[in-house]
């Protein structure tokens, strides 16, 4: 098949071990002709261009800035991206007839691009639903469904409905996601909605020198190290993360590593400057190789989600922790099923991200039972290999075409 994948993610390296690169290479390896259309934010100062990368045609489209910017620029850039994608596809892939259009959220504003390709090529469309917007913005009060902000909400809600209706199939990350989508969008045919989770290639076991890696990152060798890697923004409730750090500043048996970027990353940096205790390491975003090395040297992977969420988020960073065989401590809302999954798989701990007392109790329990961390981490790796390997998403998507072939 000729397949095109639409994404606002930069996809800077299609060879890295990550959700989308792994899936795209799997399609390539199975003999499909893969095409990618992704954004290239204006801040990079580079024009639109198309190159072949790892056997995949990658069209990088110059757009406005969507990440690391203010809400006004983010909003305008998000609205324009569908139009920019469509123009670039016409120019660079005008003679290519696609059989399948794959796309993920965010953003929902690529609906017009998907509609264009479906009509032009009579293509099948598959939405990999990773982000339920605009409801997530309502939950954390970035948008409002009353007052003047309701106009913005109504616009994006209309785009969301449009995207769902034009999707032949919708793949959700978990059962809770499926239930939420169908409950709040009763016009969707339930037979077209299924579980298609985040997946990743399982890493081979390798020998590592943890002390050497800890020395490279200037980390203590004799403490339990908790690591958070990823975005520091409104969804993570960085104020809560700071409260967790404050609540454990006198615990000399543990160390926190905060690595990433985002609109609220400055709060972590500022807190680090204010505290005299040397129990936190703050790192700007690392490349994938460095980040993988860092995870190999840490003991516990952290997940944070704002307690106000009514939508069932499923953070992709969970897979990295599982792949590196480190247990997971998640503090989230009560609507996501990621906490129950962690508990059922026996590879970590969960508490609600509201108040830090339960969080501190879990940390104290981890210290008491530190000899079991290796076993708990291995449980996570085994759970990943049974449930989140790349072939699961690949088979889920292509099974629809296999059914059509059998029907003929």
TORLOBA-67958 format. One record per residue (C-alpha): residue in three letters; x, y, z. Coordinates in steps of 0.5 Angstrom, whole numbers, plus 500, padded with zeros to 3 digits. Last residue first. Layout:
ALAXYZ
...
! end
This chain:
UNK474480496
UNK472479503
UNK479476505
UNK482482502
UNK477487506
UNK479483512
UNK486484511
UNK485491510
UNK482492517
UNK488488520
UNK493493518
UNK491498523
UNK491492529
UNK497489526
UNK501495526
UNK499497533
UNK501490536
UNK507489532
UNK510495535
UNK510492542
UNK506494547
UNK502488551
UNK506482552
UNK513485551
UNK511491555
UNK508487561
UNK515483561
UNK519490561
UNK514492567
UNK515486571
UNK523487570
UNK522493574
UNK519490579
UNK524485580
UNK530490580
UNK526495585
UNK525489590
UNK532491594
UNK529498595
UNK523495599
UNK524500605
UNK526506601
UNK520504596
UNK515504602
UNK518511604
UNK517514597
UNK510511597
UNK508515604
UNK511521601
UNK506521595
UNK500519599
UNK502525603
UNK503530597
UNK496533596
UNK492532590
UNK496528584
UNK492521586
UNK497516588
UNK500510584
UNK505505584
UNK510501580
UNK511494576
UNK505490578
UNK502489572
UNK495490575
UNK498496579
UNK501500573
UNK495498569
UNK490501575
UNK495508575
UNK494508567
UNK487508567
UNK486515567
UNK480518570
UNK482518578
UNK487524576
UNK495522576
UNK501521580
UNK505515577
UNK511512580
UNK514507575
UNK519501576
UNK525501572
UNK526496566
UNK529500561
UNK523499556
UNK518500562
UNK521507563
UNK521508556
UNK514506555
UNK511510561
UNK514516557
UNK508515552
UNK503518557
UNK496515557
UNK491521559
UNK483519561
UNK479525560
UNK476528566
UNK483531568
UNK483535574
UNK488531578
UNK494534573
UNK498529571
UNK505527573
UNK509520571
UNK516519575
UNK521513573
UNK524510579
UNK531507579
UNK536511575
UNK542509571
UNK539506565
UNK534512564
UNK540517564
UNK543512558
UNK536513554
UNK536520555
UNK543521552
UNK541517546
UNK535520545
UNK537527545
UNK537531552
UNK532536554
UNK535541559
UNK537538566
UNK535539573
UNK539535578
UNK535535585
UNK538533592
UNK543538593
UNK539542599
UNK540550598
UNK533551595
UNK532557591
UNK536556585
UNK532549584
UNK526552585
UNK527557580
UNK529551575
UNK523547576
UNK518553575
UNK522555569
UNK520548566
UNK513551566
UNK512552558
UNK516546557
UNK522543557
UNK526536559
UNK529533565
UNK528533572
UNK532528576
UNK531527584
UNK535524589
UNK533519595
UNK536517601
UNK538524604
UNK530525605
UNK530533608
UNK528535601
UNK522530600
UNK516535601
UNK519540597
UNK520536591
UNK513534591
UNK510541592
UNK515543586
UNK511537582
UNK504540584
UNK506547582
UNK508543575
UNK501541574
UNK503536568
UNK498538564
UNK500545564
UNK507544562
UNK513541564
UNK514536558
UNK519530558
UNK523526563
UNK522525570
UNK527521574
UNK527518581
UNK534516584
UNK535512590
UNK542514593
UNK549511593
UNK552513587
UNK550521587
UNK549524580
UNK554528576
UNK551526569
UNK557523567
UNK558520574
UNK551517574
UNK553514567
UNK560511570
UNK556508576
UNK551505572
UNK556501568
UNK551498563
UNK551491560
UNK545490555
UNK538487554
UNK535488548
UNK530494547
UNK523492546
UNK520496540
UNK515501542
UNK507501542
UNK502507544
UNK495503544
UNK490501538
UNK484500542
UNK478500538
UNK473505535
UNK469503528
UNK464498531
UNK462504536
UNK459508530
UNK460515532
UNK454519533
UNK454518541
UNK461522542
UNK461524549
UNK460516551
UNK464513545
UNK470517546
UNK470516554
UNK469509553
UNK474508548
UNK479512552
UNK478508558
UNK479502554
UNK486504552
UNK490508547
UNK485509542
UNK485507535
UNK479511531
UNK477508524
UNK474510518
UNK476517520
UNK471523517
UNK466523523
UNK472523528
UNK475529525
UNK469533524
UNK467532531
UNK474535533
UNK473541528
UNK467543531
UNK470542538
UNK475547536
UNK471552534
UNK466551540
UNK472552545
UNK474558541
UNK467561542
UNK467559549
UNK473563551
UNK468569550
UNK464567556
UNK462559558
UNK465553555
UNK472555558
UNK479554555
UNK486553558
UNK482551565
UNK486545566
UNK479541565
UNK477545559
UNK484544555
UNK483537556
UNK476537553
UNK479541547
UNK482536545
UNK482529547
UNK490527545
UNK493520543
UNK487518538
UNK491514532
UNK486516527
UNK485512521
UNK483514514
UNK482510508
UNK484513501
UNK479515495
UNK485518493
UNK483526492
UNK476525497
UNK480522502
UNK486526501
UNK482532502
UNK478530508
UNK485528512
UNK488535510
UNK481539512
UNK481535519
UNK488537520
UNK485542525
UNK485536531
UNK492537532
UNK494533536
UNK492528535
UNK494522530
UNK494521523
UNK495515518
UNK492516511
UNK491509507
UNK491508500
UNK495514498
UNK495516490
UNK502520489
UNK502525483
UNK501531488
UNK506529493
UNK511534493
UNK506540491
UNK499538493
UNK502535499
UNK505542501
UNK499546500
UNK495541504
UNK500541510
UNK500549510
UNK492549510
UNK492544516
UNK497548520
UNK493554520
UNK489553526
UNK495550530
UNK499556528
UNK494561530
UNK493557537
UNK500557538
UNK501564537
UNK496566541
UNK497561547
UNK505563548
UNK511559545
UNK515553547
UNK511548542
UNK506550536
UNK511555532
UNK508557525
UNK509552520
UNK515550515
UNK513543512
UNK518537513
UNK516532508
UNK519525509
UNK519520504
UNK521513508
UNK527509506
UNK531511512
UNK530518511
UNK528520504
UNK528528503
UNK522533502
UNK523540504
UNK519546507
UNK524552509
UNK528552515
UNK529558520
UNK528553526
UNK523558530
UNK518557524
UNK517550526
UNK518544521
UNK512540521
UNK510533519
UNK508530513
UNK511522512
UNK511518507
UNK511510507
UNK511505501
UNK509499504
UNK514492504
UNK513490511
UNK519493513
UNK517500511
UNK510499516
UNK515497521
UNK519503520
UNK513507521
UNK511504527
UNK518504531
UNK519512528
UNK512513531
UNK513510538
UNK520511540
UNK527508539
UNK530512534
UNK532511527
UNK526516524
UNK530522527
UNK527529528
UNK520526528
UNK518534529
UNK511532531
UNK506535528
UNK504529525
UNK501526518
UNK503519516
UNK502517509
UNK501510506
UNK502507499
UNK500500500
! end
